[in-house]
Each structure stands twice: as structure tokens, then as C-alpha cells.
Amino acid sequence: MLVIRFSSIGDIVLTTPVIRVLHQQLGAEVHLLTKRAFGQVLAGNPYLSRIWTIEDKVSEVLVALRREGFTAIVDLHRNLRSTQVRWGLARVSSYQFNKLNARKWLLTNLHLDYLPKMHIVDRYLAAAAPLGIEADGQGLDYFIAQEDQVNLAAMHLPAQYLAFVIGAAHATKCLPEARMRILCQSFPYPIVLIGGPAEAEFGERLAQAIGPKVHNTCGKMRLGQSASLVQQACCVLTHDTGMMHIAAALQKPTVVIWGNTVPEFGMYPYNPAQSFPVDNFEVRGLSCRPCSKIGHDRCPKRHFRCMTEQPINSIIGAVLRYFS
């Protein structure tokens, strides 16, 4: 069976319950098709037999995919590329995920909420349900390779720390720098900053401004190494970003700061068995929120109240519950 999800980190991690139940409940050999930039996200997943990647065009792999003799396609992206794959494998039965873009438009533009009250993972599972699978209640999967396991002592990192995921795909999903600085200054325990190359300069600036209790790893770690740091943290503080879903897969206590996006989109930390605590912080009562299902480079209203009015002291209080 072929599962399709081209991007991004979080969305790919959210496909893992479907991959797991296809393999465990049907005994299927499961392949994943994604973009090359995200080919390593599920590299250690034991329920996947192969990961196919493309740089840009489906034609890069379509002939090879035809040779595989897939019995079914589960399209969890449903865009032009995935449609091209389904058409290219026209004899293979396909099962598609409904993105509900019209309902998302109503929520972001008219603030009319007609979205189903269910997590996107459960909607993924529903798309594949005609194959004879059902939810197993086990949550997300993320497997950290042995070479990505971080030795805290060897890296001169503390045993007890907060993993603070400082970035996101769009600026309106993140606290402003001044607010992050106040949060880090006020937090009494060590902090390890988590992020990619895009956050490297900002992470360094933040670490230098606060002092030795803040350890910047942004841009210095592979994804799996950052996941290892998340796994060993007392708690994870994060924006709405891919690492939030990895934290959920690792069942870590998680505190989420929501900006222009909202949990009602169905992409909050997936926790069907309530096996780890989650605290959500969002500024309610704003007529402009949510302003986008993805995000913006800057606040369209210029006031950015969804982040500037976040209760920093309450966020710190929520995080401190997980420190002894």
C-alpha cells in the first residue's frame, strides 16, 4: 500500500497512526511517498517498508511506482501532485482525505466554525477506514535512531531543563522576540532552545542576552537529535509547529502557545489515551483570530494581540509544574 503525504514535518508525523494500523491490522507492506526534504522524518519507522521521495515532480518516481504493484493508495495530501500519482496508478484503488478547505475558509474569513470536532489524525484514519482498519488509540509514532541519541553530559547540557521550541513556519505563529526574552529571563530553570537553521541566529541572540542558563541548539542538530533533546526534557514549550507533534509522539508534557492558528483546525497535540499532559494558551475573544490556517510573515492587523497579550507568568506557572 502507498501512503502519500509530501510535507511538512508535523503533517508527516501525523500520518503515523495510519501507517501503523495498515501494517499491524492488515499485515500490509506500507510505502510512503513524500518530498526529498522530508524523507528522513520517518526514516526509523518500523511499520514502513520503503520511503519514496521526489524533489519536485511526480514523474521522477511514477514509472517505478507502477512496477511495485500497490493494492491501494491512501492519499493524505490531496493536492495536484498526489492527484497525478493517483491518475498515474489509475488501476489502483485510492482513498482520499478531505481537507475541508471551504470550511477552513469560513472559519478564517467569516469566523463560522463548521469544522468537525475531531483531530485531523482521526480524519486521516476515517479516509482509510474502508480498507478495514480502525483507530488503535496508541497516538503518534516517532522513532529516534541510535546515532541521534544525545548524551547530555557530553554536550555539557543540564539533566533538568525546559525544551523551548522557538520557531514555526510563519512569524504569526511565534511569540515576538521581546516576549520570548521576558519568558526566558523569568524562568528559573535551564532552557534548551530547539529549532532549525532558520532560528539559529535568533537562538544565539536570545542565549547571549539571557546568559548561561539558556543553551542554544538551533541549527546545530539534526531533526532526530532535536527530538532526543525533546525526549529528555522535563517539559516542552512550543508554538504550533512540527516539533509539537514530535513531542506528542514522545508523550512529553507539553505547553502550547497558539497565535494566529487555533486548536479547532484539529491539529493540536494528538493524545487519544490522555497519556501525557497538555496545556494550551491562546488569547480568546479576538475578532480577527484565526486569520489564517497557515500563518503570515506579520500580523495583518499590525497589533499582533494574539501573541503580545499571551500571559507569560501563567505560561511559566504551567511549565513549572513539571520540575521538581
Secondary structure as UniProt FT lines:
FT   STRAND          2..4
FT   HELIX           9..13
FT   TURN            14..15
FT   HELIX           16..26
FT   STRAND          31..35
FT   HELIX           36..38
FT   TURN            39..44
FT   TURN            46..47
FT   STRAND          50..54
FT   HELIX           58..60
FT   HELIX           62..67
FT   STRAND          72..75
FT   HELIX           80..88
FT   TURN            89..91
FT   STRAND          93..96
FT   HELIX           101..105
FT   HELIX           106..110
FT   HELIX           120..128
FT   HELIX           129..131
FT   HELIX           146..148
FT   TURN            152..156
FT   STRAND          162..165
FT   HELIX           171..173
FT   HELIX           177..186
FT   STRAND          191..194
FT   HELIX           197..199
FT   HELIX           200..210
FT   TURN            212..213
FT   STRAND          214..216
FT   TURN            218..220
FT   HELIX           223..232
FT   STRAND          235..239
FT   HELIX           242..249
FT   TURN            250..251
FT   STRAND          254..257
FT   HELIX           263..265
FT   TURN            272..273
FT   STRAND          278..281
FT   TURN            287..288
FT   TURN            300..301
FT   HELIX           305..308
FT   HELIX           312..320
FT   TURN            321..322
//
